[in-house]
C-alpha cells in the first residue's frame, strides 16, 4: 500500500509548528496593460497598473511543470488534451508615481524557462532578496514593500507531473492525473481530481477535495492542513482506503454512509481508519487544528 515519503511528513510538522507559534527584465511582447488610481491607505494615493502576459510551449509526454507563485495571488491549474503548456498571468503593481511603476514592472514578474521535459514558471521580484541583489542592485528601498500580485492560470497536459508552491490566495487544480505536489501559505484550495499521486500541504485555510469518479486512477493522496477545514466529497459507490487524523484541536465529521471501519480504532471524532467499497487507493488526511468533513457528493 502506498505511503507518502517521510520527507513530506517532516515538512508538515515544521509548517504546523510555525503556524501555531505565530498569529531580470523579461520580454513583455504581446502583453497589455492599464493604469488606474486607487487608495491603498487613508493617507497615500497609489496608482495601480495591471498587465496580462501569456506564454506557451509544446510539451513532451510525462514531463514536469513547476510553478512558484507570487507572495499574493491566485493559482488555477487545469488539465487538457493538448501536448502544450500555456500560462496566463495577470500582474498588478501599486506605487505613488508612474516612474515607480516602471521600476516595479521590471522586477516583479515571472520567468518562463523550458527544456525537453521540464517547464519552470518562477515568480521573481522584490520578495526575493537573492534575485534583487543579483538583478537590481540599485533598486530604491522605498519600493521594496509596495503591494503587488500575480494571478496565474495554467493549462497542462492531463498526465503532467506538477509542482506548485503558492503564497496567499486561492489555489484550484482540476483534471490533472500525474504526480502532484502542492503547497500554500494561506489558501482556499479546491481540488477536483480523479487520479494521480497527490501531496498537498497548506499552513492555513480551507481545502476541498472532490473526487467525481468511483475509483481513483493512481496511488492516492495525502493532504495536510496546519489550521483550517478539509472537506472531502466522495461519489456514491466510491472505493478507497481512508485514514484521517486531528493532531490537536477539532474533530472529524463523517456522513458518508459507505465508509466502514478498516482497522482499529475505526471511525471516531479524532481518528479514521476506514474503507469505502472494495478499498484501493490510499488517502491520508491530517489537520492540526480544525475539522475534517467526509461526505457524499452533492450533500450539504
C-alpha positions in Angstrom: 0.0 0.0 0.0 1.4 3.4 -1.0 2.5 5.8 1.7 3.9 9.3 1.0 7.6 9.8 1.5 8.6 10.6 5.1 10.1 13.9 4.0 6.7 15.4 3.4 5.6 14.5 6.9 8.6 16.2 8.3 7.8 19.3 6.2 4.3 19.4 7.5 5.4 19.1 11.1 7.7 22.1 10.6 5.0 24.1 8.9 2.5 23.2 11.6 4.9 24.3 14.3 5.4 27.7 12.5 1.7 28.2 12.1 0.9 27.5 15.8 3.8 29.7 17.1 2.8 32.8 15.1 -0.7 34.5 14.8 16.0 40.2 -14.8 13.7 42.1 -17.1 11.5 39.7 -19.1 10.2 40.3 -22.6 6.5 41.5 -22.5 5.8 41.2 -26.2 2.1 40.8 -26.7 1.2 42.0 -23.2 -1.5 44.5 -22.5 -1.6 46.9 -19.5 -3.8 49.5 -17.9 -3.2 52.1 -15.1 -5.8 53.4 -12.7 -5.7 55.3 -9.4 -6.6 53.6 -6.1 -6.3 54.3 -2.4 -4.1 51.7 -0.6 -4.1 53.6 2.8 -6.1 56.5 4.1 -3.1 58.9 3.6 -1.4 57.7 0.4 -2.9 57.7 -3.1 -1.5 54.8 -5.1 -1.5 54.3 -8.8 -2.4 50.8 -9.9 -1.0 49.3 -13.1 -2.1 45.9 -14.5 -0.9 43.7 -17.3 -1.8 40.4 -18.8 1.1 38.2 -20.1 0.9 34.8 -21.9 3.5 32.2 -22.6 3.1 28.7 -24.1 5.2 25.8 -25.3 4.8 22.3 -26.7 5.4 19.7 -24.0 6.6 16.1 -24.0 4.5 13.2 -22.6 5.2 12.6 -18.9 7.1 15.8 -18.2 7.1 18.1 -15.1 5.8 21.6 -14.7 6.9 23.7 -11.8 5.1 26.9 -10.7 6.5 29.1 -8.0 3.7 31.6 -7.4 3.8 35.2 -6.2 3.6 36.1 -2.5 0.0 37.1 -3.2 -2.3 36.0 -6.0 -4.4 33.1 -7.2 -3.2 29.9 -9.0 -5.6 27.9 -11.2 -4.3 24.8 -13.0 -6.4 22.8 -15.5 -5.6 19.7 -17.3 -6.4 19.5 -21.0 -5.8 17.2 -24.1 -3.2 19.3 -25.9 0.5 18.5 -25.8 1.1 22.1 -24.7 1.6 24.2 -21.6 0.0 27.6 -21.5 0.3 30.1 -18.8 -1.7 33.4 -18.5 -0.6 35.8 -15.8 -2.5 38.9 -14.6 0.1 41.1 -12.9 -0.7 44.1 -10.8 1.6 46.7 -9.2 0.9 49.7 -7.0 3.0 52.8 -6.5 2.8 56.5 -6.0 4.1 57.5 -9.4 4.4 56.2 -13.0 8.1 56.2 -12.7 7.9 53.9 -9.6 5.5 51.6 -11.5 8.0 51.4 -14.4 10.7 50.2 -12.0 8.4 47.7 -10.3 7.3 46.3 -13.6 10.9 45.4 -14.5 11.5 43.3 -11.4 8.1 42.0 -10.2 7.3 39.5 -12.9 7.9 35.8 -13.8 10.4 33.8 -15.8 9.2 31.1 -18.2 12.0 28.5 -18.5 11.8 25.4 -20.6 13.8 22.3 -21.6 12.9 19.0 -23.1 10.7 17.6 -20.3 10.5 20.3 -17.7 8.9 23.8 -17.7 9.5 26.2 -14.8 7.3 29.2 -14.2 9.2 31.2 -11.5 7.9 34.4 -9.9 10.7 36.9 -9.3 10.6 40.2 -7.6 11.1 42.3 -4.5 10.2 39.4 -2.2 13.3 37.6 -3.3 16.5 39.1 -1.8 18.9 36.9 -3.7 17.3 37.9 -7.0 17.2 41.6 -6.1 20.9 41.6 -5.1 21.8 39.9 -8.4 19.5 41.7 -10.9 18.5 45.0 -9.3 21.4 46.2 -7.1 20.4 49.8 -7.0 16.7 49.3 -6.6 15.1 52.0 -4.4 14.5 50.8 -0.9 11.2 52.7 -0.6 9.7 50.4 -3.3 10.6 47.1 -1.8 7.4 46.7 0.3 4.8 48.1 -2.1 1.9 45.7 -2.7 1.8 43.6 -5.9 0.3 40.3 -7.1 0.2 37.8 -9.9 -2.9 35.7 -10.7 -1.8 32.6 -12.7 -3.9 30.4 -14.9 -2.0 27.4 -16.1 -3.1 24.7 -18.6 -1.1 21.5 -18.8 -1.5 18.0 -20.4 -3.6 15.9 -18.1 -0.8 13.4 -17.4 1.7 16.0 -16.3 3.7 15.9 -13.1 3.0 19.1 -11.3 4.7 21.1 -8.5 3.0 24.3 -7.3 4.3 26.5 -4.5 1.8 29.3 -3.8 1.6 32.1 -1.2 -1.6 33.9 -0.1 -4.5 33.4 -2.4 -6.9 30.8 -3.9 -5.5 27.6 -5.4 -7.5 25.4 -7.8 -6.4 22.3 -9.6 -8.5 20.1 -11.8 -8.2 17.3 -14.3 -4.5 16.6 -13.7 -3.5 12.9 -13.1 0.3 12.9 -12.7 2.3 13.3 -9.5 1.1 16.5 -7.8 3.0 18.3 -5.1 1.1 21.4 -3.9 1.8 23.8 -1.1 0.5 27.2 0.0 0.9 29.6 2.9 -2.8 30.6 3.3 -5.3 29.5 0.7 -8.8 28.5 -0.2 -7.9 25.4 -2.1 -10.2 23.4 -4.4 -9.0 20.1 -5.9 -11.2 18.2 -8.4 -9.2 15.1 -9.2 -9.8 11.5 -10.4 -6.2 10.1 -10.1 -2.5 10.6 -9.6 -0.2 10.7 -6.6 -1.1 13.9 -4.7 0.8 15.5 -1.8 -0.7 18.8 -0.5 0.4 21.0 2.4 -1.5 24.1 3.4 -0.4 26.1 6.5 -3.8 27.9 7.0 -7.0 27.8 5.1 -9.7 25.5 3.8 -9.3 22.7 1.3 -12.0 21.0 -0.7 -11.2 17.6 -2.4 -13.9 16.5 -4.8 -13.5 13.1 -6.4 -16.1 12.7 -9.2 -15.1 9.1 -10.1 -15.9 5.9 -8.2 -12.3 4.7 -8.5 -9.1 6.6 -8.3 -6.6 6.1 -11.1 -3.3 6.2 -9.2 -1.7 5.6 -5.8 -3.8 8.1 -3.8 -3.4 11.4 -2.0 -2.1 12.9 1.2 -3.5 16.3 2.4 -2.1 18.2 5.4 -3.5 21.4 6.9 -1.9 23.0 9.9 -5.0 25.2 10.7 -8.3 25.0 8.8 -11.1 22.8 7.4 -10.8 19.9 4.9 -13.9 18.9 3.0 -13.8 15.6 1.2 -16.6 14.8 -1.3 -16.9 11.2 -2.5 -19.4 9.8 -5.0 -21.8 7.0 -4.2 -20.1 3.7 -4.7 -16.6 5.0 -4.2 -13.8 2.6 -3.4 -10.7 3.5 -1.5 -8.9 3.3 1.9 -9.0 6.4 4.1 -7.0 7.5 7.1 -7.8 10.8 8.9 -6.3 12.4 12.0 -6.8 15.5 14.1 -3.5 16.3 15.7 -4.6 18.9 18.3 -8.0 20.6 18.4 -11.0 19.8 16.2 -13.0 16.8 15.0 -13.8 14.5 12.1 -17.4 14.5 10.9 -18.2 11.5 8.7 -21.6 11.4 7.0 -20.5 9.2 4.1 -22.6 6.0 4.6 -20.2 3.8 2.6 -17.2 4.4 4.8 -16.7 1.5 7.3 -14.0 0.7 9.8 -11.0 -1.0 8.3 -8.9 -1.5 11.4 -8.7 -0.2 15.0 -9.6 2.4 16.2 -12.1 2.5 13.4 -14.1 5.7 12.9 -14.0 8.3 15.7 -14.1 12.1 16.0 -10.3 12.2 16.2 -9.2 9.3 14.0 -10.5 7.4 11.0 -9.2 4.1 9.7 -11.8 3.3 7.1 -12.5 1.6 3.8 -15.1 2.6 1.2 -16.4 0.0 -1.1 -13.7 -2.6 -2.1 -10.8 -0.3 -0.9 -7.9 0.5 -3.2 -6.1 3.8 -3.5 -4.9 5.2 -0.2 -5.9 8.6 1.2 -4.5 10.2 4.3 -5.9 13.4 5.7 -4.2 15.3 8.6 -5.4 18.5 10.3 -3.5 20.2 13.1 -6.4 22.4 14.4 -9.7 22.3 12.6 -12.2 19.9 11.0 -12.3 17.1 8.5 -15.7 16.6 6.8 -16.2 13.4 4.8 -19.4 13.4 2.9 -21.2 12.2 -0.3 -21.0 14.4 -3.4 -24.0 16.7 -3.5 -24.7 16.7 0.2 -24.8 20.0 2.1 
